[in-house]
Amino acid sequence: MTRSHPSAAPASAATDPTSLHPSRQAAVEADACDPLASLREAFDLTAGLIYLDGNSLGVLPRATAGRIEQVVREEWGRGLITSWNAAGWMDLSRRIGDGIGRLIGAGPGEVRVADSTSVNLFKVLAAALAMVKAEAGPERRRIVSERSNFPTDLYIADTLARTAGFELVLVDSADALSAALDERLAVLMLTQVNYRTGALHDMAALTAAAHAAGGLAIWDLAHSAGALPVDLNGADADFAVGCGYKYLNGGPGAPAFVWAHARSLDRMDARDIRQPLAGWIGHAAPFRFTPDYQPARGMDRFQCGTPPVLSMAALECGVDTLSAAEPLGGMPALRRKSLALTEAFIAGVDARLSAHGVQVATPRAHDARGSQVSLTVPEGGYAIVQALIARGVIGDFRAGDPARGEPDLMRFGFTPLYLRQGDVWDAVDRLVHVMDSGEWRSERFQRQSAVT
Amino acid sequence: MTRSHPSAAPASAATDPTSLHPSRQAAVEADACDPLASLREAFDLTAGLIYLDGNSLGVLPRATAGRIEQVVREEWGRGLITSWNAAGWMDLSRRIGDGIGRLIGAGPGEVRVADSTSVNLFKVLAAALAMVKAEAGPERRRIVSERSNFPTDLYIADTLARTAGFELVLVDSADALSAALDERLAVLMLTQVNYRTGALHDMAALTAAAHAAGGLAIWDLAHSAGALPVDLNGADADFAVGCGYKYLNGGPGAPAFVWAHARSLDRMDARDIRQPLAGWIGHAAPFRFTPDYQPARGMDRFQCGTPPVLSMAALECGVDTLSAAEPLGGMPALRRKSLALTEAFIAGVDARLSAHGVQVATPRAHDARGSQVSLTVPEGGYAIVQALIARGVIGDFRAGDPARGEPDLMRFGFTPLYLRQGDVWDAVDRLVHVMDSGEWRSERFQRQSAVT
């Protein structure tokens, strides 16, 4: 999973690791100078809790509860059916999509919010495969991805490949991707940041390689939208999907988003290719209620059924927490802070936890990691994560498959909107305490079942 | 659309219509004796407003706002990621599904809540077509439905038919269905209650006819779940889907539900047939994160992505409003009240509005109508509905397609949980006022755009 980046040598390779781990006082002083510190005020945080799981479920923005109450009591309760127009419910998908678009290098109107990441991936992958079938010879039948991609992407792709006559080819490491991009490539389908290791792909380079091989590139931004600057149009990607409940802070199971390059829409139009989930909200004129399907011209075609308004409204509040960073430098500024946080965490682990066998599994080069650090420990890590949670630091555990050479991982996500250098220092310190004390060996932290 | 039912002659055919329309006093007295009257207390109703659009968006239950606040502030805000297990979020789909199952003749564990009606229809129709392909000869390639079915069902079916090598055959009236069920039938796909006219199909008879022809039967319960007793297992249907935001009062865009007969699951297992939206939540062991898809054994296979928890929680409150009717006689008792309400509305229209050319488009026979009455008027009706809304009676308008011989319709849904005979009387009275006064001819009620 790790890749060689000569321009960014591992920070701790040649120097004394302890020298890179500051004192708690220095960490707190750094927070006092943080130009993004005010963004933290937008969140309803639990005192004393250090939440390093925003890569799984973002925390609650302060604005959300009040906004949802307004949607429920006023817009639904009083406005009833009229709120579809009067309260702008019909426009939520595009409005929130525009906010997300500014985070991921998409233009106005290029993103829609709808359904789940899995469902949106199905739509765009099916459209992409139909485009390849219509435009290329029968030798282009490979969907290429990584075996370590998030499973739902592989499940969707495998099932689509079976019915559409394609083949899902999985490589075992990112290094093997280039060699897999040949004249058989139909679609390169990748998640930009790996959900296990936090490793970050070079979207522009891999998209260019897919195009050079004659294929298309679909990106899943689940762990990158809101976590780091993404430039879909700049990378010339063909389609993208992403998740609303991680770094976008949209709430549990928040709807997902979908993007297509303008060129992809033109190709669909030219070949009369539909995305297969042709529900009424994606119709050119949904309220004409005609029996014949006519897809909407632009991105609206990627909508399907009636959108879940309550969950959509919460997602809008979540996206607003990122939009609030725009006057402070936006995603580039958030990325600088995110890297400083993960860098500090890595330095702390190197300095204080390597003696316990704790190792960093996430690439150390800045351009090769997302906003997450994953750790390995000889003992596995499940119980260590539980003991750490008991000490007020929430991370999570992802078991590895020994058959695939995957280690067990302790995962820690670093959301620059609300985390501080002091939090990082304390998280390292509490992990040191858990390891030094051996308290994680307690029976109550051991795994109770196969499902974590 | 109307059908002949010799056992239930039109109520107003032979008698003086005015004799069936009681006085307001009699209507209010009937409400005082209504054994279901207490159910109304569960809703946050707007004083003075008569809401006859619960067939489009159900009203807000009183419990919902507080429950959603709890989910947002406590379960998400405080519980964060742990709430997936600790607050039972992972079990919402099955738990709410069990509640819906009691309304539609499905057993425990047979219903799941997920995605939208359109997406769920895609899942079950794709599975059904794959079953037919695996089990029957190439002559079975017809999906039969009605041209007046809700458009999203037709769009989903048409798009699936194109890619799977099937043909969507639409009949122009319910009378023509039987003749269309022959040796070419793959799937009969119908909505039990027509969204325009409120006409009710005989699910058991049509399912039996589909089976006799060697095909499968899929039912969309969008306008019947929570509106009248449904018995999926009793009718021996193969698959069903339905909507959460109409008679289930789940809120705008509430997630939908999906049901499969146990026999259908067995057939999918025997032929290794997947539903195509093979997302991770439908995996046999989603938290093992294996790269290979293995569908869950039971109904969980029809789940796909992470469920939208806020919208799910609101749906649970909505389903609870129907569960509260169980000790009072449940769906049969609600059906009796619903028929009494629609009967009173029809009688009022016959008695007081026929002179204005207002006619009932919904079948008059009880076993041929749902919980809705649609009216035609020579002038079309758009402006009349707007004028009626201005007088505090909310119904809606659905334009007809003259090319298909469809009239414009004014639609009125009657939710027995919260409507009273007095409301019905007042609604008729206000419509009489709108017609007598001619106030609907005012410029402000005329249609502003092609989209209503």
Contacts between the chains, C-beta under 8 A, distances in Angstrom:
chain1	res1	chain2	res2	distance
A	44	B	73	7.6
A	44	B	77	5.2
A	46	B	77	7.7
A	46	B	78	6.1
A	46	B	80	7.9
A	51	B	80	6.3
A	53	B	80	6.9
A	53	B	81	4.9
A	56	B	81	5.3
A	57	B	76	7.7
A	57	B	80	6.2
A	57	B	81	4.7
A	57	B	84	8.0
A	59	B	77	7.7
A	59	B	80	6.7
A	60	B	72	6.7
A	60	B	73	7.4
A	60	B	76	5.2
A	60	B	77	4.0
A	64	B	72	6.1
A	65	B	69	6.2
A	65	B	72	4.7
A	65	B	73	5.3
A	65	B	77	7.5
A	68	B	68	5.9
A	68	B	69	7.6
A	68	B	72	5.7
A	68	B	310	6.8
A	69	B	65	6.3
A	69	B	68	7.6
A	69	B	69	6.3
A	72	B	60	6.7
A	72	B	64	6.1
A	72	B	65	4.7
A	72	B	68	5.7
A	72	B	251	7.3
A	72	B	314	7.4
A	73	B	44	7.6
A	73	B	60	7.4
A	73	B	65	5.3
A	75	B	252	7.9
A	76	B	57	7.7
A	76	B	60	5.2
A	76	B	251	5.9
A	76	B	252	5.8
A	77	B	44	5.1
A	77	B	46	7.7
A	77	B	59	7.7
A	77	B	60	4.0
A	77	B	65	7.4
A	78	B	46	6.1
A	80	B	46	7.9
A	80	B	51	6.4
A	80	B	53	6.9
A	80	B	57	6.2
A	80	B	59	6.7
A	80	B	394	6.5
A	81	B	53	4.9
A	81	B	56	5.3
A	81	B	57	4.7
A	81	B	394	6.6
A	81	B	396	6.9
A	82	B	394	7.8
A	83	B	252	7.0
A	84	B	57	8.0
A	84	B	252	7.4
A	89	B	252	6.0
A	89	B	253	7.7
A	115	B	115	6.6
A	115	B	116	7.4
A	115	B	119	6.7
A	115	B	305	7.2
A	116	B	115	7.4
A	116	B	279	6.7
A	116	B	304	6.2
A	116	B	305	2.5
A	116	B	306	6.0
A	117	B	305	5.8
A	117	B	306	7.8
A	118	B	277	6.8
A	118	B	279	3.3
A	118	B	280	6.8
A	118	B	304	5.0
A	118	B	305	3.8
A	119	B	115	6.7
A	119	B	119	6.2
A	119	B	277	6.2
A	119	B	279	7.2
A	119	B	304	5.9
A	119	B	305	5.8
A	122	B	276	7.3
A	122	B	277	5.8
A	147	B	291	5.2
A	148	B	291	7.9
A	149	B	291	7.7
A	150	B	280	7.7
A	150	B	289	7.9
A	151	B	280	5.3
A	151	B	283	7.2
A	151	B	286	7.9
A	151	B	289	5.2
A	151	B	290	6.4
A	151	B	291	6.1
A	151	B	293	7.8
A	152	B	279	4.9
A	152	B	280	3.7
A	152	B	305	6.8
A	154	B	291	5.1
A	154	B	292	7.8
A	154	B	293	7.3
A	155	B	278	4.4
A	155	B	279	6.4
A	155	B	280	6.3
A	155	B	283	6.7
A	155	B	293	3.9
A	156	B	277	7.4
A	156	B	278	6.0
A	156	B	279	6.5
A	158	B	278	7.4
A	158	B	292	7.7
A	158	B	293	5.6
A	159	B	274	5.5
A	159	B	276	5.5
A	159	B	277	7.9
A	159	B	278	4.1
A	159	B	293	6.5
A	160	B	276	7.0
A	163	B	276	6.5
A	164	B	163	8.0
A	170	B	291	6.6
A	245	B	306	6.9
A	251	B	72	7.3
A	251	B	76	5.9
A	251	B	309	6.9
A	251	B	310	5.9
A	252	B	75	7.9
A	252	B	76	5.8
A	252	B	83	7.0
A	252	B	84	7.4
A	252	B	89	6.0
A	252	B	306	7.6
A	252	B	308	7.8
A	252	B	309	3.8
A	252	B	310	7.3
A	253	B	89	7.7
A	253	B	305	7.9
A	253	B	306	4.5
A	253	B	307	4.7
A	253	B	308	4.2
A	253	B	309	4.7
A	253	B	310	7.8
A	253	B	312	7.3
A	254	B	308	6.7
A	255	B	308	6.3
A	256	B	305	7.2
A	274	B	159	5.6
A	276	B	122	7.3
A	276	B	159	5.5
A	276	B	160	7.0
A	276	B	163	6.4
A	277	B	118	6.8
A	277	B	119	6.2
A	277	B	122	5.8
A	277	B	156	7.4
A	277	B	159	7.9
A	278	B	155	4.5
A	278	B	156	6.1
A	278	B	158	7.4
A	278	B	159	4.1
A	279	B	116	6.7
A	279	B	118	3.3
A	279	B	119	7.2
A	279	B	152	4.9
A	279	B	155	6.4
A	279	B	156	6.4
A	280	B	118	6.8
A	280	B	150	7.7
A	280	B	151	5.3
A	280	B	152	3.8
A	280	B	155	6.3
A	283	B	151	7.1
A	283	B	155	6.7
A	285	B	450	7.5
A	285	B	451	7.2
A	286	B	151	7.9
A	287	B	451	4.7
A	287	B	452	5.7
A	288	B	399	7.6
A	288	B	450	7.3
A	288	B	451	7.7
A	289	B	150	7.9
A	289	B	151	5.2
A	289	B	398	6.6
A	289	B	399	7.6
A	290	B	151	6.4
A	290	B	401	7.0
A	291	B	147	5.2
A	291	B	148	7.9
A	291	B	149	7.7
A	291	B	151	6.1
A	291	B	154	5.0
A	291	B	170	6.5
A	291	B	404	7.9
A	292	B	154	7.8
A	292	B	158	7.7
A	293	B	151	7.8
A	293	B	154	7.3
A	293	B	155	3.9
A	293	B	158	5.6
A	293	B	159	6.5
A	304	B	116	6.2
A	304	B	118	5.0
A	304	B	119	5.9
A	305	B	115	7.2
A	305	B	116	2.5
A	305	B	117	5.8
A	305	B	118	3.8
A	305	B	119	5.8
A	305	B	152	6.8
A	305	B	253	7.9
A	305	B	256	7.2
A	306	B	116	6.0
A	306	B	117	7.8
A	306	B	245	7.0
A	306	B	252	7.6
A	306	B	253	4.5
A	307	B	253	4.7
A	308	B	252	7.8
A	308	B	253	4.3
A	308	B	254	6.7
A	308	B	255	6.3
A	308	B	308	4.8
A	308	B	310	7.8
A	308	B	311	3.7
A	309	B	251	6.9
A	309	B	252	3.8
A	309	B	253	4.7
A	309	B	311	7.5
A	310	B	68	6.8
A	310	B	251	5.9
A	310	B	252	7.3
A	310	B	253	7.7
A	310	B	308	7.8
A	310	B	310	4.5
A	310	B	311	4.8
A	310	B	314	5.6
A	311	B	308	3.7
A	311	B	309	7.5
A	311	B	310	4.8
A	311	B	311	4.5
A	312	B	253	7.3
A	314	B	72	7.4
A	314	B	310	5.6
A	394	B	80	6.6
A	394	B	81	6.6
A	394	B	82	7.9
A	396	B	81	6.9
A	398	B	289	6.6
A	399	B	288	7.6
A	399	B	289	7.6
A	401	B	290	7.0
A	404	B	291	7.9
A	450	B	285	7.6
A	450	B	288	7.4
A	451	B	285	7.2
A	451	B	287	4.7
A	451	B	288	7.7
A	452	B	287	5.8
